[in-house]
Amino acid sequence: MDLANKAICYTMRNPPEGIRKMRYTQLVDLVSKTDGTKPSIGAMSSAAKNYKTEKGQRGRPVGSNKTSKEQDKLIMNTFKKLRPPGHGVTSRVIHQALPKKVSKNLSTRLIRRRLANKGYLPEKKLSKTDPGVLGLRRRMKFGRKHKDRTSQAWKNKLHGVGDIKEFSHYPKELHSQFTKFRAPWTYMTKAEKKKAAFQRPKRWFPKKEWQKVKKQKVFGLTTSNGKSLAFLVPSPWNTEVWAGLVRKKLAPFLKKSFPDKASFEILLDGEKVLHGPAAKKAFQECNITILPDWPKYSPDLNPQENVWGWSEKKLRELETSRMKFSVWQQKCVQAVNAYPAKDKLVGSMAKRVSMLLQAEGAMLSM
């Protein structure tokens, strides 16, 4: 790692008084090695321990900054202006809002560092409740059962990960307001994260306006060899309809994706419709088994959630405020199928299980 990334390791492991120390599993998303890859926990630990020694040997004197106190104050004032409570903001947006005579000598990485020095870190907004004592036990049991399974072992054993996502179509008069509040994350302090304004609401608008919003569910499945299936969930939606889709769409897709396989194992979240009696019969007929002992209410453990987060952003790039609902529905499927890292999803289960055990069953921030 270069000195700048080592500085982040040191700062986040030795934060100012009143700010909680970051875990290495959180820190890995903020730093990178010189070749662009993510460092190991050991490398980050060494960087945090050796930073002060290396800092004194090269570069600016220990304790000096590239920016002046006036520039630091300008960065913070610009940040607070662009980020009212709950609004999403990125370091690039802050950089672009600074006067050119200041921004031309600064990088977005330096801005992130200045925010971190004040305790403002990139945090996902809370939207899910704590799993509770029973939920923690189920999650830990699942983690212990699979703790020794490597990334390649997951890809060999698990043929696909699937889930259902509900997308929302916002009419023209609500579109601009939605874009301000929809951000799934922003820079915030640990104390701010618990405040209502920084948590993702279930509804973005008053009830009267919310009735204008249309919904569309999409089923998505990503295979271990990098293929994806996505289709609109029909209405009405029940386990009998789903059983028909298993026979008509899911089973043929798996057979085409794995022509040398006679049976398949997939991961599905706990939605009751997906596991009803009719669905179980269809799975049996098609030689499809579901990964057993899946802990309820654990969307953070399902790699398909990565697709939803990415495709939500992609959808908002594809849509326009005047787009008809029928066209927008097809854009939903297009956005899901465009996910770029399909071949890595199933293998990421090994990392998720490791993080789950380190977090002692708590919800993960992926």
C-alpha positions, 0 to 999 in steps of 0.5 A: 500500500502507498502512504496515503492508504496506510494513513487511512489504516492508521487513522481508522484504527487510532481514531480521535476520542469519541469515535469508534475504531473501525473493524478491518472488515470495514476498513478493507472497502476504504483502502487498496494496494498499489496494484489496485487489489484489496489488502489482507487483514494482516497487511492492513494491521502492519500498515496501521502499526508502521505508518508513523515510522514511515511517515517520519522517513519520507514526505511531509513532516509528521503532523503536517497536512497537504491542506490548510486549516482554511481549506479544511474548513471549506471542505467541511462547510461544502460537505454540510451544505450538500448533505442535509440530513439523510441526503446522499453525497459522494466525495466526487460531488463535494470535489466538484462543488469546491472552487476550482482554485482549491479543487485543482490541487485536491483529490477525492481521496484527500476529501474522504480523508478529511471527512474521516478525520472528523468522524464522517465515514461512508455508511449504509443507511439502516433499513432492516431491524436487528435479527434478535436473539433467535435470529442470531442463533440461526445465523451463527449455526449457518455460519459454523456449518459452512465456515470451512467451505472455500470460494471455489467449493461454494461455486462447485456445490451451489449452482445459483443464488436467487431472490425477488426484488420490488422496484418502484416507478415514480411519476414525473411529479415525484421523480426529482424528490425521490432522487434526493432521498433514495441514496442507500448510503452517505457520509455520516458519523456513528451517532448520526446513523441512529437518527431517523433522518439518516435511515431509509424510509419505507415510503418517500412521500405522504400517503396520497402521493405514494398511491401514485407510485407503481410497483414491479417485482423481478425475479433474478437468479445468478449462476456460479458460472456467470449467467443470469436469469431475470423476469417480471413477476406476474400478478396475481402472485402465488406458489402455484404461479411460481411452480409453473415458472419453475418448470417453464423458466427456471429449470430450462435455464439451469439445464442450459447453463449446466448441460452436464448436470442432472440435478441442481442446488440453488439458494433462495431467500425465505419468501413463503411463495417460493417455498410453498407445497406446489413449488416444492413439488416442482423443484422435486420434478426438476431435480432442484434442491434448495440450500438447507438451513437458510436463516430467516430474514438474512438478505445480507447473506444472499449474494443476489442482493449485490445485483439488486443494489447495482441494478437499482442504480443502473435502472435510475440511469436508464429511466427518464421522468417521462418514461411509460410504465410498460417501457420502464418494466423492461428496463428493470429486467435490462438493468438486472441482466447488466450486472457486471460481476456475475461470476463472482457472486456465488463464490462470495458466500465464503467471505460472507460466512467469514464476516458473519462469524466475525460479526457474531451473527449481526447484520452485515454491511456489504 
